[in-house]
Amino acid sequence: MKKRTLKRTLCIVLSIVLVTAFNSSMNVFAATTSNQYAYSIGCDHGSWAWLLGGHEGDFTGNVNYAATCYGIIGNDYNSDTGYKYAGFNSTDMSTCDHISLVGCSTASNGNYNITWKAVDRGANSALGFTDSIHSRTSAGKTWLEKYNDGLANGYTISRCVTYATGFSSSSDLATYAKIYGSSANTVTDSKGASEFPFNTVITNISAKGIENVVEAKSEEASGMTSSIVAEIKKLDANFDLNDYRMTANMFAPQDGNGMITFSYYMDDTVKTNKGFVAVIENNVIVEIFANDVATKEQKGELDTKGVAEVNLVTLAKNHMASKSALTIDSTKNVVKTTENYYYDYLTGKLVCEESIFYSLAESDGVIVDYTVETVIN
């Protein structure tokens, strides 16, 4: 078995976008507090540091020329903890078109968080996340790369979220993404070469009153599910809701925008990267598409039926009974622990992902997580 440990040494990923190009393949990091300040630990900003500065914990920078930037830095350095603080509390963000704050709980705590603060201070739009996320895992990296590609292609912020989810619907970034400000905002008028690459059906299904739900089983699904299933079967006649779990995320409720994802599970144990996405605009499901894996399967480019699911599920269950690859630090406040099993049809890898999330009281509740990915097949 191969293990890969991801220690989060940088507690926020910051993407500031106006009209300049940006690097969608950059390594990304995650985890932050939910209030108006963000934190970084021992990071090397390298050539990106010129974008950043600060005074009394506030973010500054010439946002008119900002490209993609990961990490923030401020002058409010705490010598006891080694944290540097930055935020937007007294910063004029009116020249900022869009900002993406990729970190744990950057959009939690109702409407008082660092993502909301960016819009409150003048940014046209901002993306954050309402809970703990895994942005450095394979699925998380793919989601962020495709999200940035969507921005470069001139998609709306809302479309960028659904586009990224089409390539990485198993990522929890899709589950917890949230947009403040205008979800119809775009950061460039130029259109990239990439078209929307998924098999799609156009729909007109009311989604009024839908509530966010995470990984719901078929018996917990909403009343509109039968209409959605009927449309999905136009894409996959063999679709069986009992083999899937449903996640609804109204990531831009101010515009009535969101999505519902259906993720395929092996024996209700191993989550896969095969699924379907229902796109919600103005409280209406306007289209449903097969994600990257499902589309490739339908085109005959990928054989998911030939995978020995029974063997993979047995491997996962046997691994569950083994000792955890992570050791909990009893001196820290544990927010939660997670253990999940994923199968990637594109790589053929079965992975166990274990995480511990700590809240550091000495640093205003900043959340740091430690993740181990173990390939078990």
C-alpha positions as CSV (number, residue, x, y, z in Angstrom):
1,M,0.0,0.0,0.0
2,K,1.2,3.5,-0.8
3,K,0.7,6.3,1.6
4,R,0.9,10.0,1.0
5,T,0.7,12.4,3.9
6,L,-0.6,15.9,3.3
7,K,0.2,18.3,6.1
8,R,-1.6,21.6,5.7
9,T,1.2,24.1,6.2
10,L,-0.7,26.9,4.6
11,C,-4.2,27.8,5.9
12,I,-5.7,29.5,3.0
13,V,-5.7,29.6,-0.7
14,L,-6.5,32.9,-2.3
15,S,-7.3,33.5,-5.9
16,I,-7.8,37.1,-7.0
17,V,-8.9,37.5,-10.5
18,L,-9.5,40.5,-12.7
19,V,-8.7,40.5,-16.4
20,T,-5.2,38.9,-16.4
21,A,-4.3,35.3,-17.0
22,F,-3.7,32.8,-14.2
23,N,-2.1,29.4,-13.5
24,S,-4.8,26.7,-13.0
25,S,-2.3,24.0,-12.3
26,M,-0.7,25.5,-9.2
27,N,-0.5,23.4,-6.0
28,V,-3.1,24.4,-3.6
29,F,-3.6,24.3,0.2
30,A,-6.5,24.7,2.5
31,A,-8.0,25.4,5.9
32,T,-8.8,28.6,7.6
33,T,-11.0,30.2,10.3
34,S,-14.6,31.3,9.6
35,N,-14.3,34.9,10.7
36,Q,-13.0,37.9,8.7
37,Y,-9.4,37.0,9.1
38,A,-7.4,34.4,7.3
39,Y,-4.2,32.8,8.4
40,S,-1.0,31.3,6.9
41,I,1.6,29.2,8.6
42,G,5.3,29.1,7.5
43,C,4.5,29.5,3.9
44,D,6.9,30.5,1.1
45,H,5.0,32.9,-1.1
46,G,8.0,33.1,-3.5
47,S,7.4,35.3,-6.5
48,W,3.7,35.8,-5.5
49,A,4.6,37.9,-2.4
50,W,4.6,41.1,-4.4
51,L,0.9,41.0,-4.6
52,L,0.4,41.0,-0.9
53,G,1.1,43.2,2.0
54,G,-0.9,44.5,4.9
55,H,-1.2,46.6,8.0
56,E,-3.0,45.7,11.2
57,G,-4.1,42.4,9.8
58,D,-5.7,43.9,6.6
59,F,-5.1,42.6,3.1
60,T,-3.7,45.1,0.7
61,G,-2.5,44.9,-2.8
62,N,-2.9,46.4,-6.2
63,V,-5.9,44.4,-7.2
64,N,-6.1,46.0,-10.6
65,Y,-3.2,43.9,-11.6
66,A,-3.8,40.8,-9.5
67,A,-3.6,37.4,-11.1
68,T,-4.1,34.1,-9.4
69,C,-2.4,34.0,-6.1
70,Y,-2.4,31.3,-3.5
71,G,-1.7,32.3,0.1
72,I,-2.0,35.7,1.9
73,I,0.4,37.5,4.2
74,G,0.1,40.3,6.6
75,N,2.2,42.3,9.1
76,D,0.3,41.2,12.2
77,Y,2.7,38.5,13.2
78,N,2.2,36.5,16.4
79,S,5.6,35.4,17.7
80,D,4.0,32.8,20.0
81,T,2.2,30.9,17.3
82,G,4.0,31.8,14.2
83,Y,0.8,32.9,12.4
84,K,0.5,35.9,10.2
85,Y,-2.9,37.5,10.0
86,A,-4.6,39.1,7.0
87,G,-8.2,40.2,6.3
88,F,-10.4,42.6,4.5
89,N,-12.0,44.5,7.4
90,S,-10.8,48.0,6.4
91,T,-9.7,47.3,2.8
92,D,-11.4,48.8,-0.2
93,M,-12.2,45.9,-2.5
94,S,-14.3,47.9,-5.0
95,T,-11.7,47.3,-7.7
96,C,-11.7,43.6,-7.2
97,D,-13.8,41.7,-9.7
98,H,-13.7,38.2,-8.1
99,I,-11.9,36.5,-5.3
100,S,-11.8,32.8,-4.4
101,L,-11.0,31.9,-0.8
102,V,-10.3,28.2,-0.9
103,G,-10.1,26.9,2.6
104,C,-12.0,25.2,5.4
105,S,-15.1,27.2,6.5
106,T,-14.2,30.4,4.7
107,A,-17.9,30.8,4.0
108,S,-19.4,29.4,7.3
109,N,-20.9,31.3,10.2
110,G,-23.9,32.6,8.3
111,N,-23.2,35.9,6.5
112,Y,-20.2,36.9,8.7
113,N,-17.1,35.3,7.3
114,I,-14.0,36.3,5.2
115,T,-15.8,35.5,1.9
116,W,-18.8,37.7,2.8
117,K,-16.4,40.4,4.0
118,A,-14.7,40.6,0.6
119,V,-18.1,41.4,-1.1
120,D,-19.1,43.6,1.8
121,R,-15.9,45.6,1.2
122,G,-16.7,46.0,-2.6
123,A,-15.7,42.9,-4.5
124,N,-18.2,41.9,-7.3
125,S,-18.2,38.3,-6.3
126,A,-16.4,35.9,-4.0
127,L,-16.2,32.1,-3.6
128,G,-15.7,30.3,-0.3
129,F,-16.6,27.0,1.4
130,T,-19.1,26.4,4.2
131,D,-17.3,23.4,5.9
132,S,-14.0,21.6,6.1
133,I,-12.7,20.6,2.6
134,H,-9.9,18.5,1.1
135,S,-8.3,20.7,-1.6
136,R,-5.0,18.9,-1.9
137,T,-6.3,15.4,-2.6
138,S,-6.5,14.3,-6.2
139,A,-10.2,15.1,-6.5
140,G,-9.7,18.5,-4.8
141,K,-6.9,19.5,-7.1
142,T,-8.9,18.5,-10.2
143,W,-11.9,20.5,-9.0
144,L,-9.8,23.6,-8.5
145,E,-8.0,23.3,-11.8
146,K,-11.2,23.0,-13.7
147,Y,-12.8,25.8,-11.7
148,N,-9.9,28.1,-12.8
149,D,-10.2,26.8,-16.3
150,G,-13.8,27.9,-16.3
151,L,-12.9,31.4,-15.2
152,A,-10.4,31.6,-18.0
153,N,-13.0,30.4,-20.5
154,G,-15.3,33.3,-19.6
155,Y,-17.9,31.2,-17.7
156,T,-20.0,32.8,-14.9
157,I,-18.8,32.0,-11.4
158,S,-21.9,29.8,-11.0
159,R,-21.0,27.9,-14.2
160,C,-17.4,27.5,-13.1
161,V,-18.7,25.6,-10.0
162,T,-20.9,23.2,-12.0
163,Y,-18.2,22.8,-14.7
164,A,-15.5,21.8,-12.1
165,T,-18.0,19.5,-10.5
166,G,-18.5,17.7,-13.8
167,F,-14.8,16.7,-13.7
168,S,-14.6,16.0,-10.0
169,S,-18.1,15.4,-8.5
170,S,-16.6,13.3,-5.7
171,S,-14.7,16.3,-4.3
172,D,-16.2,17.9,-1.2
173,L,-15.3,21.3,-2.7
174,A,-18.4,20.8,-4.8
175,T,-20.4,19.9,-1.7
176,Y,-19.5,23.1,0.3
177,A,-18.9,25.8,-2.3
178,K,-20.7,29.1,-1.8
179,I,-20.8,32.3,-3.8
180,Y,-21.4,35.8,-2.4
181,G,-22.2,38.7,-4.6
182,S,-23.2,38.1,-8.3
183,S,-22.9,34.5,-9.3
184,A,-23.4,35.7,-12.9
185,N,-20.1,37.6,-12.8
186,T,-17.4,36.7,-15.2
187,V,-13.7,37.7,-15.1
188,T,-12.9,37.8,-18.8
189,D,-14.8,38.4,-22.0
190,S,-12.5,36.1,-24.0
191,K,-13.7,32.5,-24.6
192,G,-11.2,29.7,-24.3
193,A,-11.1,26.7,-26.6
194,S,-12.9,24.3,-24.1
195,E,-16.6,23.7,-24.7
196,F,-18.9,22.2,-22.2
197,P,-17.8,18.5,-22.8
198,F,-20.6,16.6,-21.1
199,N,-23.6,14.7,-22.4
200,T,-26.6,16.9,-21.4
201,V,-30.4,17.0,-21.4
202,I,-32.2,20.3,-21.2
203,T,-34.9,20.3,-18.4
204,N,-37.4,22.6,-16.8
205,I,-38.0,21.3,-13.3
206,S,-38.9,23.6,-10.4
207,A,-36.4,23.5,-7.5
208,K,-38.1,26.0,-5.3
209,G,-37.8,25.2,-1.6
210,I,-34.9,22.8,-2.1
211,E,-32.6,22.5,0.9
212,N,-29.0,21.6,1.1
213,V,-28.3,18.0,1.8
214,V,-25.1,15.9,1.9
215,E,-24.9,12.4,0.6
216,A,-28.5,11.5,1.0
217,K,-29.6,8.0,0.2
218,S,-32.5,7.2,-2.1
219,E,-35.1,7.0,0.7
220,E,-34.0,10.5,1.9
221,A,-34.3,12.1,-1.5
222,S,-36.6,15.0,-2.1
223,G,-40.1,14.8,-3.8
224,M,-38.7,16.2,-7.1
225,T,-36.3,13.2,-7.5
226,S,-38.6,11.2,-9.7
227,S,-38.7,13.9,-12.3
228,I,-34.9,14.2,-12.2
229,V,-34.4,10.4,-12.4
230,A,-36.6,10.3,-15.5
231,E,-34.4,12.9,-17.2
232,I,-31.2,11.1,-16.1
233,K,-32.5,7.9,-17.7
234,K,-32.4,9.7,-21.0
235,L,-28.7,9.8,-20.5
236,D,-28.3,6.4,-18.9
237,A,-31.2,3.9,-19.3
238,N,-29.7,1.7,-16.6
239,F,-29.6,4.5,-13.9
240,D,-30.7,3.2,-10.5
241,L,-31.1,5.8,-7.8
242,N,-30.5,3.1,-5.1
243,D,-26.9,2.9,-6.3
244,Y,-26.3,6.7,-5.9
245,R,-26.2,9.3,-3.1
246,M,-27.6,12.7,-3.7
247,T,-26.0,16.0,-2.6
248,A,-27.9,19.3,-3.0
249,N,-25.9,22.6,-2.7
250,M,-27.7,25.9,-3.3
251,F,-24.3,27.7,-3.6
252,A,-25.8,31.0,-4.7
253,P,-29.2,31.3,-3.0
254,Q,-29.3,35.0,-3.7
255,D,-29.7,34.2,-7.4
256,G,-31.5,30.9,-7.0
257,N,-28.5,29.0,-8.3
258,G,-27.1,25.7,-7.2
259,M,-26.8,22.0,-8.2
260,I,-27.7,18.5,-7.3
261,T,-25.1,15.8,-7.7
262,F,-25.7,12.1,-7.8
263,S,-22.5,10.0,-7.0
264,Y,-22.3,6.3,-7.7
265,Y,-21.4,4.0,-4.8
266,M,-20.1,0.5,-4.8
267,D,-22.2,-1.5,-2.3
268,D,-22.9,1.8,-0.4
269,T,-19.3,1.7,0.8
270,V,-16.9,3.0,-1.9
271,K,-17.7,6.3,-3.5
272,T,-16.7,6.7,-7.1
273,N,-16.1,9.5,-9.5
274,K,-19.0,8.5,-11.7
275,G,-22.1,10.6,-11.4
276,F,-24.6,13.1,-12.8
277,V,-25.2,16.8,-12.1
278,A,-28.4,18.8,-12.2
279,V,-27.9,22.5,-12.7
280,I,-30.2,24.9,-10.9
281,E,-30.6,28.5,-12.2
282,N,-33.2,30.9,-10.8
283,N,-34.7,28.0,-8.8
284,V,-35.2,25.9,-11.9
285,I,-33.3,22.7,-12.9
286,V,-32.4,23.8,-16.4
287,E,-30.2,20.9,-17.4
288,I,-28.8,17.6,-16.2
289,F,-25.5,16.3,-17.5
290,A,-23.4,13.1,-17.1
291,N,-20.1,13.9,-15.5
292,D,-16.7,13.3,-17.1
293,V,-16.6,9.5,-16.3
294,A,-20.3,8.9,-17.1
295,T,-19.9,10.8,-20.4
296,K,-16.8,8.8,-21.4
297,E,-18.7,5.6,-20.5
298,Q,-21.6,6.6,-22.7
299,K,-19.3,7.4,-25.6
300,G,-17.6,4.0,-25.3
301,E,-14.3,5.5,-24.2
302,L,-14.4,3.9,-20.7
303,D,-15.7,0.6,-19.4
304,T,-17.0,0.9,-15.8
305,K,-19.0,-2.3,-16.0
306,G,-15.8,-4.4,-16.2
307,V,-14.6,-3.3,-12.8
308,A,-14.6,-6.0,-10.1
309,E,-16.7,-4.1,-7.6
310,V,-17.0,-7.0,-5.2
311,N,-13.2,-7.3,-4.8
312,L,-12.8,-3.6,-4.3
313,V,-15.5,-3.4,-1.7
314,T,-13.9,-6.4,0.1
315,L,-10.5,-4.5,0.1
316,A,-12.2,-1.4,1.5
317,K,-14.0,-3.3,4.3
318,N,-10.8,-5.2,5.3
319,H,-8.9,-1.9,5.4
320,M,-11.6,-0.4,7.7
321,A,-10.7,-3.0,10.3
322,S,-7.0,-2.1,10.2
323,K,-5.2,0.5,12.3
324,S,-5.6,4.1,11.3
325,A,-2.7,5.7,9.5
326,L,-3.2,8.8,11.6
327,T,-2.5,9.4,15.2
328,I,-4.6,12.0,17.0
329,D,-2.8,14.7,19.0
330,S,-4.6,14.7,22.3
331,T,-3.2,18.2,23.2
332,K,-5.2,19.8,20.3
333,N,-8.9,20.4,19.9
334,V,-10.2,17.9,17.4
335,V,-13.1,19.3,15.3
336,K,-13.7,16.0,13.5
337,T,-12.1,13.0,11.9
338,T,-13.0,11.5,8.6
339,E,-12.3,8.2,6.8
340,N,-13.6,7.8,3.3
341,Y,-13.0,5.3,0.4
342,Y,-12.9,6.4,-3.2
343,Y,-12.5,4.6,-6.5
344,D,-11.2,6.5,-9.5
345,Y,-12.3,4.9,-12.8
346,L,-9.8,6.9,-14.7
347,T,-6.7,5.7,-12.7
348,G,-8.0,2.4,-11.4
349,K,-7.0,3.3,-7.9
350,L,-8.9,2.5,-4.7
351,V,-7.9,5.1,-2.1
352,C,-8.6,5.4,1.7
353,E,-8.6,9.1,2.7
354,E,-8.2,9.8,6.4
355,S,-8.2,13.2,7.9
356,I,-8.1,14.9,11.3
357,F,-9.3,18.5,11.6
358,Y,-7.9,20.6,14.6
359,S,-9.1,23.9,15.8
360,L,-6.3,25.9,17.3
361,A,-7.6,28.0,20.2
362,E,-4.4,30.0,20.5
363,S,-5.0,31.3,16.9
364,D,-8.7,32.3,17.1
365,G,-10.0,28.9,16.1
366,V,-8.0,28.5,12.9
367,I,-8.6,25.0,11.4
368,V,-5.7,22.9,10.3
369,D,-6.0,19.4,9.0
370,Y,-3.8,16.4,8.4
371,T,-4.7,14.0,5.7
372,V,-3.3,10.6,4.6
373,E,-4.2,9.0,1.3
374,T,-3.5,5.3,1.1
375,V,-3.8,3.4,-2.2
376,I,-5.1,-0.1,-1.2
377,N,-5.3,-2.0,-4.5
